[in-house]
Amino acid sequence: MSGDATAGLADLFERVTVMHATDRWADLAEDLIATLGTPKFSDDNAWAAWETLSLSDETDGPTWSLLARTSDLDAVATRAETLGWTVGEQEDGGHETRLPLRGPSGLAVIAYARRS
């Protein structure tokens, strides 16, 4: 992916959604289904995704964050550091590799790339 650091991170992301992590996943999923309709994807016990919102039961990270899909986590890390963001360690999830980012204002972004 191309672009320069003055462009920010947007050109490195293919899709960005708001993610909410909660230990009350089942109750909140029911409310969201009532409000937003059937999710595009759900594993029915820990993860659900609609067009602009994702819901997770993983509470070891921020309660609210942006979830940003990319095909190049290394480029995201490099660009984020150039922009003064805090870049965490890459870690493997169930189907993806994640990279936690924290903007200078405190915005939490979890960049992720699908694993082959």
Secondary structure, DSSP 4 states (H G I P E B T S, - for coil): ----GGG-SGGG-SEEEEEEE-TTHHHHHHHHHHHH-S-SEE-SSSEEE-SSEEEE---SS-SEEEEEE-S-HHHHHHHHHHTT-EE---EE-SSEEEEEEE-TT--EEEEEEE--
